[in-house]
Amino acid sequence: MAGNKNRTQLQALFKTGGKPSEEDFRDFIDSVLNINDDGLEKPPGVEIPLKIVAHGKTENLLDFYADELHAWRLNQKPTGANPGLNLETGGISKFFIESSTGNLGLSITQPTAKLHIRQSDSQDALRIDDQTSDNTPLIVNADGKVGIGKAIPTKVLDVKGDVAIAGPLSVDKNTTLRGNVGIGINPGSGSLKLNVAGNTALSGTLSVTQTSHLIGNVGIGTGPGAEKLKVDGALSVSQTSTLTGNVGIGIGAHAAHKLTVYGGELALRADL
């Protein structure tokens, strides 16, 4: 049978004066590739590479072995897929390039994007390390959670490090920000949790439990005016307050009077 004899053995049989048998000639013929039987040839032309003819329904091209163990197969049309180049092991695709679109599939033979990864076990789906490998810049785990600067993300997006957002940011769910935040400006330091540069509009309830420093004009129930604080609606003060400037009620504050009241009655009551 073909393959029983190596080159050295065959050469010994065909030396001058040798009398090779019919079986020896069969071994000799079967020891070389046949263009028609094996589907492998070298077409004429310096720039023309080897020609490999595909075999079977899945258009198999090449098998790779480790000793007698079949390790990998290269084919052009895996079951249930469009034509492409497929590398599989144990009948399971690991790397597929679709001919019509150029889409690359990892563990999937029907990629719907330029890079389509199907994760089927507990290993991370994607990991990108930086040049020095001192951290994990980007990782997508088996659950689809994305970590930036974190090797084990615990949220849908888990970021360790500074984040810069140049465009609009829309948040539809409750969000907890534990560090200092800057909007339109770099985050402040120390106890300054929120640092805002520019106009700010809040349509819902704002609860402030600690000391806050507002540099610009503020409007409550209305847009900011020329005053530091402009309120449209009832104002209730439940604790001791100190007003160091002039105050106007129903009218603008008068420069010469600490309190100016216009319209209606003024009632002063002291409960003893």
TAQUI-V86026 format. One line per field, one symbol per residue. ss: DSSP state (2 for helix, 1 for strand, 0 for the rest). psi: psi as a letter, one per 20 degrees, with the letter a starting at -180 (. if undefined). burial: 1 if it has 16 or more other ideal C-beta (glycine too) atoms within 10 Angstrom, else 0. Layout:
ss=???
psi=???
burial=???
This chain:
ss=00000022222220000000022222222200002222011100000001110010000111111100111111100000000111111001111111000001110000000011100000000111000000000111000001110000000011100000000000000000000011100000000001110000000000000000000001110000000011100000000000000011100000000011100000000000
psi=qqihpaggghhhhkrpiqmqrghghghggiiqqpgggikproqqphipaqpppqqrhjlpgpqpqodjpogqpprimqpjqrqappprpkjpphppopghhjqppokpjmpjrhoopopiaiqqhppoqrhikianhppoahijqppojphnpirgooporqppohaqppoirpppohaqppojrqqrrcinhpoporqpppiapppoirpqoohaqppoirqqbirhppporqppoirpqpoiaqppoirqqphiphppppqaqopppoo.
burial=00001000010010000000000100110000000000000000000000000000010110000000000011111100100101110000101101000011111111100001001000011000000000011011100011111100100001000000000000000000000000000000000000100000000000000000000000000001000000000000000000000000000010000001000000000000
